């Protein structure tokens, strides 16, 4: 029961104050260095700063023991020894029959040896000429990059000596000799040399490429067999490469021609120009030519375009200076003439 004798306490409110905290002042910490144990990697070793191309390079093939080279070298020595013994036995036999026959055999063997040395020397000189063209082109790139007039003059002098046997460069060489002390800019000197010394050769090479492409397109259009088409294209391409080489002052030998033909095909493969697809065919056959010519003549035009590509690749490889001051020819520059020669005149 509730006790009524004790009075009840009325409710009231009391303020509750939080206890006062003592304010403490934090002194700023002076800067200091700490050894964290981390070392910054070099930029060459940092995988995040390394270019992407180096990461995507294919692994280098392992070096194998050159069994094939040893076999070919041994076979060559054996064949040479067998040939020498056969010649020696032949001369001894001829001497046994008559002295004049033996001396005649010695004279013929000496002539053969002289011809062999001449062929080897000519092939060596041809390979050196091809190597000098590429070396001069690399030197011209370096001279254009460092912009030193002395370096550019050395390149121009080497170029003048290389094309000195070409009669169409006489006027250009005279102009360069007159302006020898007037031009002090490396780019201007290289550009003038490219225009004056290589301009006539460029025009002649373009005419050679166009003529070869027309012959290929016409012959392959009327040829009844595909094997004949292939043989004529190879023959005309090799003749075109040699003509372009002679136009730029280079006369490769037989081994040099094989190397040059291989380099041209490799250049086409690297630049992605070896395949002639439907796009080129549509460009050629889409300008009203398809309505005038047959499908066989259209194939001749395509073969002619392939010859044009081979000729342009040969110009890229055999030209002593890269195309800078002069516009590099393209397939489109020959397309109208080539299509016109087969289509609009049929």
C-alpha positions as CSV (number, residue, x, y, z in Angstrom):
1,X,0.0,0.0,0.0
2,X,1.1,3.5,-0.7
3,X,2.2,5.5,2.4
4,X,0.2,8.7,2.4
5,X,2.1,10.2,5.4
6,X,5.2,11.0,3.3
7,X,4.8,13.9,0.9
8,X,5.7,13.1,-2.8
9,X,8.6,14.8,-4.6
10,X,7.7,16.9,-7.5
11,X,9.7,16.2,-10.7
12,X,12.3,18.8,-11.6
13,X,15.1,19.3,-14.2
14,X,18.7,19.5,-13.4
15,X,21.4,20.7,-15.8
16,X,24.1,18.2,-16.5
17,X,27.4,19.8,-17.6
18,X,30.1,17.7,-19.1
19,X,33.4,17.6,-17.2
20,X,35.9,20.2,-18.4
21,X,38.8,18.7,-20.3
22,X,42.2,20.2,-20.0
23,X,43.3,21.7,-23.3
24,X,46.6,20.4,-24.4
25,X,48.6,22.1,-27.1
26,X,50.3,19.7,-29.6
27,X,53.6,21.0,-30.8
28,X,54.3,20.6,-34.5
29,X,56.7,17.8,-35.4
30,X,59.8,18.9,-37.3
31,X,60.3,17.2,-40.7
32,X,62.4,14.2,-40.7
33,X,63.5,11.4,-43.2
34,X,62.7,7.8,-42.6
35,X,64.3,4.8,-44.2
36,X,61.3,2.9,-45.6
37,X,63.4,0.2,-47.3
38,X,62.1,1.0,-50.8
39,X,64.4,1.7,-53.7
40,X,63.2,3.5,-56.9
41,X,63.7,1.3,-59.9
42,X,65.6,2.6,-62.9
43,X,63.5,3.7,-65.9
44,X,65.0,1.1,-68.1
45,X,64.0,-1.6,-65.7
46,X,60.6,-0.3,-64.7
47,X,58.0,-2.5,-66.5
48,X,55.4,0.4,-66.4
49,X,57.7,2.8,-68.2
50,X,59.0,0.3,-70.7
51,X,57.5,0.8,-74.2
52,X,54.8,-1.7,-75.3
53,X,56.8,-2.8,-78.4
54,X,59.5,-4.3,-76.4
55,X,57.1,-6.4,-74.4
56,X,55.5,-7.7,-77.6
57,X,58.8,-8.7,-79.3
58,X,58.9,-12.4,-80.2
59,X,61.5,-14.4,-78.4
60,X,64.8,-14.8,-80.2
61,X,65.4,-18.2,-81.7
62,X,68.0,-20.4,-80.1
63,X,71.3,-20.6,-81.8
64,X,71.7,-24.1,-83.3
65,X,74.9,-25.8,-84.4
66,X,75.4,-25.0,-88.1
67,X,75.2,-28.5,-89.5
68,X,74.0,-27.2,-92.9
69,X,76.8,-24.8,-93.3
70,X,79.4,-27.4,-92.4
71,X,77.8,-29.8,-94.9
72,X,77.8,-27.3,-97.7
73,X,81.4,-26.2,-97.0
74,X,82.6,-29.8,-97.0
75,X,80.7,-30.6,-100.2
76,X,82.2,-27.5,-101.9
77,X,85.7,-28.5,-100.9
78,X,85.2,-32.1,-102.1
79,X,83.7,-30.9,-105.5
80,X,86.6,-28.4,-105.9
81,X,89.2,-31.1,-105.1
82,X,87.5,-33.6,-107.5
83,X,87.4,-31.0,-110.3
84,X,91.1,-30.1,-109.7
85,X,92.2,-33.8,-109.8
86,X,90.1,-34.3,-113.0
87,X,91.8,-31.3,-114.7
88,X,95.2,-32.5,-113.6
89,X,94.5,-36.0,-114.9
90,X,93.2,-34.6,-118.2
91,X,96.3,-32.4,-118.7
92,X,98.7,-35.4,-117.9
93,X,96.8,-37.5,-120.4
94,X,97.1,-34.9,-123.1
95,X,100.8,-34.5,-122.4
96,X,101.2,-38.2,-122.8
97,X,99.6,-38.0,-126.2
98,X,101.3,-34.9,-127.5
99,X,103.1,-32.0,-125.9
100,X,101.1,-29.3,-127.8
101,X,97.9,-30.8,-126.5
102,X,99.1,-30.5,-122.9
103,X,100.2,-26.9,-123.4
104,X,96.9,-26.1,-125.0
105,X,95.0,-27.6,-122.1
106,X,97.1,-25.5,-119.6
107,X,96.2,-22.4,-121.6
108,X,92.5,-23.3,-121.6
109,X,92.6,-24.0,-117.9
110,X,94.3,-20.6,-117.3
111,X,91.6,-18.9,-119.3
112,X,88.9,-20.6,-117.3
113,X,90.6,-19.6,-114.1
114,X,90.9,-16.0,-115.3
115,X,87.2,-16.0,-116.2
116,X,86.3,-17.4,-112.8
117,X,88.2,-14.7,-111.0
118,X,86.6,-12.0,-113.2
119,X,83.1,-13.3,-112.4
120,X,83.9,-13.4,-108.7
121,X,85.3,-9.9,-108.8
122,X,82.3,-8.5,-110.7
123,X,79.8,-10.1,-108.3
124,X,81.8,-8.7,-105.4
125,X,81.8,-5.2,-106.9
126,X,78.0,-5.5,-107.6
127,X,77.3,-6.5,-104.0
128,X,79.5,-3.6,-102.8
129,X,77.5,-1.1,-104.9
130,X,74.2,-2.4,-103.4
131,X,75.6,-2.0,-99.9
132,X,76.9,1.5,-100.7
133,X,73.4,2.6,-101.8
134,X,71.9,1.5,-98.5
135,X,74.9,3.1,-96.6
136,X,74.4,6.4,-98.4
137,X,70.7,6.4,-97.6
138,X,71.4,5.8,-93.9
139,X,74.0,8.5,-93.9
140,X,71.5,10.9,-95.5
141,X,69.0,10.2,-92.8
142,X,71.7,11.0,-90.2
143,X,72.7,14.2,-92.0
144,X,69.1,15.4,-92.1
145,X,68.7,14.6,-88.4
146,X,71.9,16.4,-87.1
147,X,71.5,19.4,-89.5
148,X,75.2,19.9,-89.9
149,X,76.1,21.4,-93.3
150,X,79.5,19.6,-93.4
151,X,77.8,16.3,-93.0
152,X,75.2,17.1,-95.7
153,X,78.0,18.2,-98.1
154,X,79.8,14.9,-97.6
155,X,76.6,13.0,-98.5
156,X,76.1,15.2,-101.6
157,X,79.7,14.5,-102.7
158,X,79.2,10.8,-102.3
159,X,76.0,11.0,-104.3
160,X,77.6,13.0,-107.1
161,X,80.4,10.4,-107.3
162,X,77.8,7.6,-107.4
163,X,75.8,9.1,-110.3
164,X,78.8,10.6,-112.2
165,X,78.5,7.9,-114.9
166,X,74.9,8.9,-115.7
167,X,74.9,11.6,-118.5
168,X,71.5,13.0,-117.5
169,X,73.0,14.1,-114.1
170,X,75.6,16.4,-115.7
171,X,73.3,19.5,-115.5
172,X,72.4,18.8,-111.9
173,X,76.0,18.3,-110.9
174,X,76.9,21.7,-112.5
175,X,74.1,23.4,-110.6
176,X,75.3,21.9,-107.3
177,X,78.8,23.0,-108.1
178,X,77.7,26.6,-108.7
179,X,75.7,26.8,-105.5
180,X,78.3,25.1,-103.4
181,X,79.0,28.1,-101.3
182,X,75.5,29.7,-101.4
183,X,73.5,27.0,-99.5
184,X,74.5,26.5,-95.9
185,X,71.4,24.8,-94.7
186,X,71.7,21.0,-94.5
187,X,68.0,20.3,-95.5
188,X,68.2,22.7,-98.4
189,X,71.4,21.1,-99.7
190,X,70.0,17.6,-99.5
191,X,66.7,18.7,-101.1
192,X,68.5,20.4,-104.0
193,X,70.7,17.3,-104.5
194,X,67.7,15.1,-104.5
195,X,65.8,17.2,-107.1
196,X,68.8,18.0,-109.4
197,X,70.6,14.7,-109.3
198,X,67.8,12.2,-108.8
199,X,65.0,14.0,-110.6
200,X,65.9,12.7,-114.1
201,X,66.5,9.2,-112.8
202,X,63.1,9.3,-111.0
203,X,61.4,10.2,-114.3
204,X,63.2,7.5,-116.2
205,X,62.4,4.9,-113.6
206,X,58.7,5.9,-113.6
207,X,58.6,5.4,-117.4
208,X,60.4,2.0,-117.0
209,X,57.8,0.9,-114.4
210,X,54.9,2.0,-116.6
211,X,56.2,0.4,-119.7
212,X,56.9,-2.9,-117.9
213,X,53.4,-2.8,-116.3
214,X,51.8,-2.3,-119.7
215,X,53.7,-5.1,-121.3
216,X,52.7,-7.5,-118.4
217,X,49.0,-6.5,-118.5
218,X,48.8,-7.0,-122.3
219,X,50.8,-10.3,-122.5
220,X,49.0,-11.9,-119.5
221,X,45.6,-10.8,-120.9
222,X,46.1,-12.7,-124.1
223,X,48.1,-15.6,-122.6
224,X,46.3,-18.9,-122.7
225,X,48.0,-20.5,-119.7
226,X,48.5,-19.4,-116.1
227,X,52.0,-20.9,-116.0
228,X,52.9,-18.6,-118.9
229,X,51.5,-15.6,-117.0
230,X,53.7,-16.5,-114.0
231,X,56.8,-17.0,-116.1
232,X,56.4,-13.8,-118.0
233,X,55.7,-11.8,-114.8
234,X,58.9,-13.1,-113.2
235,X,60.9,-12.4,-116.3
236,X,59.6,-8.9,-116.7
237,X,60.0,-8.2,-113.0
238,X,63.6,-9.2,-113.0
239,X,64.3,-7.1,-116.1
240,X,62.5,-4.2,-114.5
241,X,64.6,-4.4,-111.3
242,X,67.8,-4.5,-113.2
243,X,66.8,-1.5,-115.4
244,X,65.8,0.5,-112.3
245,X,69.2,-0.4,-110.7
246,X,71.1,0.8,-113.7
247,X,69.0,4.0,-113.8
248,X,70.2,4.9,-110.3
249,X,73.8,4.1,-111.1
250,X,74.0,0.6,-109.7
251,X,74.8,-2.5,-111.9
252,X,74.3,-5.6,-109.9
253,X,75.7,-9.0,-111.0
254,X,73.8,-12.3,-111.1
255,X,74.2,-12.9,-107.3
256,X,73.4,-9.3,-106.7
257,X,70.2,-9.6,-108.7
258,X,69.1,-12.6,-106.7
259,X,69.7,-10.7,-103.5
260,X,68.0,-7.7,-104.9
261,X,65.0,-9.7,-106.0
262,X,64.7,-11.2,-102.5
263,X,65.0,-7.8,-100.9
264,X,62.2,-6.4,-103.2
265,X,59.9,-9.2,-102.2
266,X,60.7,-8.8,-98.6
267,X,60.1,-5.0,-98.9
268,X,56.7,-5.7,-100.4
269,X,55.9,-8.2,-97.6
270,X,57.0,-5.7,-94.9
271,X,55.0,-2.8,-96.3
272,X,51.9,-4.9,-96.8
273,X,51.9,-4.3,-100.6
274,X,52.4,-7.8,-101.9
275,X,48.7,-8.7,-102.0
276,X,46.4,-7.1,-104.5
277,X,42.9,-7.5,-103.1
278,X,39.4,-6.8,-104.2
279,X,39.7,-3.2,-103.2
280,X,42.3,-2.5,-105.9
281,X,40.3,-4.5,-108.4
282,X,37.2,-2.5,-107.7
283,X,39.1,0.8,-108.0
284,X,40.4,-0.3,-111.4
285,X,37.3,-2.0,-112.7
286,X,34.9,0.5,-111.2
287,X,35.7,3.5,-113.4
288,X,33.7,2.4,-116.3
289,X,36.3,-0.1,-117.4
290,X,34.3,-3.2,-116.5
291,X,31.7,-2.4,-119.1
292,X,34.4,-2.1,-121.9
293,X,36.7,-5.0,-121.2
294,X,36.4,-8.7,-120.5
295,X,37.3,-10.4,-117.3
296,X,40.6,-11.6,-118.8
297,X,41.7,-8.1,-119.6
298,X,40.8,-7.2,-116.0
299,X,43.2,-9.9,-114.8
300,X,45.9,-8.4,-117.0
301,X,45.3,-5.0,-115.4
302,X,45.7,-6.6,-111.9
303,X,49.0,-8.3,-113.0
304,X,50.2,-4.9,-114.3
305,X,49.4,-3.3,-110.9
306,X,51.5,-6.0,-109.3
307,X,54.4,-5.1,-111.6
308,X,53.9,-1.5,-110.6
309,X,54.2,-2.4,-107.0
310,X,57.4,-4.3,-107.6
311,X,58.8,-1.4,-109.5
312,X,58.0,1.1,-106.7
313,X,59.6,-1.3,-104.2
314,X,62.7,-1.4,-106.4
315,X,62.8,2.4,-106.5
316,X,62.6,2.5,-102.7
317,X,65.5,0.1,-102.3
318,X,67.8,1.4,-105.1
319,X,67.3,5.1,-104.8
320,X,70.4,6.6,-103.0
321,X,68.3,9.1,-101.1
322,X,64.9,8.6,-99.5
323,X,61.9,10.4,-101.0
324,X,61.6,13.7,-99.1
325,X,61.8,16.7,-101.5
326,X,60.2,14.6,-104.3
327,X,56.8,12.9,-103.9
328,X,57.1,9.1,-103.7
329,X,55.2,7.5,-106.6
330,X,52.2,5.4,-105.7
331,X,50.0,2.8,-107.5
332,X,47.4,5.5,-108.1
333,X,49.9,7.5,-110.2
334,X,50.0,4.6,-112.7
335,X,46.4,3.4,-112.5
336,X,44.8,5.6,-115.0
337,X,47.5,5.0,-117.7
338,X,47.5,1.3,-117.1
339,X,43.7,0.9,-117.2
340,X,43.5,3.2,-120.2
341,X,46.1,1.1,-122.1
342,X,44.0,-2.0,-121.6
343,X,40.4,-0.8,-121.3
344,X,39.5,2.4,-123.1
345,X,41.5,1.5,-126.2
346,X,40.2,-2.0,-126.7
